[in-house]
Amino acid sequence: MQPLRRLLWPRLGRSLFSPPLSDPAPAVPDAVVQALVERLEEAAQARLGRSLSIRQVDAGSCNGCELEINALGNVLYDLERFGLRFVASPRHADVLLVTGPLTRNMRQALERTAACTPEPKWVVAAGDCAVDGGIFQGSYAVEGGIGAALPVDLLIPGCPPTPTQLLEGLLALLAAQAPKAAARR
């Protein structure tokens, strides 16, 4: 018992007073993020006449994509200051940002969410799992990607996609839709 105590206390003391071992956060060029967000806001204003409202739906993911989506609201990206916002109700959304594979348990909820979202609406599949089922392909509980239940307007691959990739995807979606709106007028 005595040798165990001699080994335990020094190790405990070192771990209490030493800094945590972690990697530094990846450097993201502020100019790139700023340019992306400005272009996204301009496209949203041109297309919708207001800011872009996003409803995020988890269709059965591992939550890796949700962590990256939550990073869009942190101090580095802070989308609220540019008019981009996440909403709690699909009735207020322009975009359904769906993550995770389409699980059997979530299919009906996803379809009902899409039915509640007013037109014009877009469905974005974010992450490899939402695109085609990802690592969960072939599971008895997974029906595949989101396209099995809803028509998908944009696929953003990645496991998980970075916040910058998510911003670029939303910008590409709005840019692709803008000529259709101009042609109808």
PyMOL commands that set and color helices and strands:
alter all, ss='L'
color gray80, all
select helices_A, chain A and resi 2-17+30-48+64-71+79-82+90-92+107-116+128-132+134-136+146-148+163-184
alter helices_A, ss='H'
color red, helices_A
select strands_A, chain A and resi 53-58+85-86+95-99+102-103+122-126+142-144+154-156
alter strands_A, ss='S'
color yellow, strands_A
deselect
rebuild
show_as cartoon
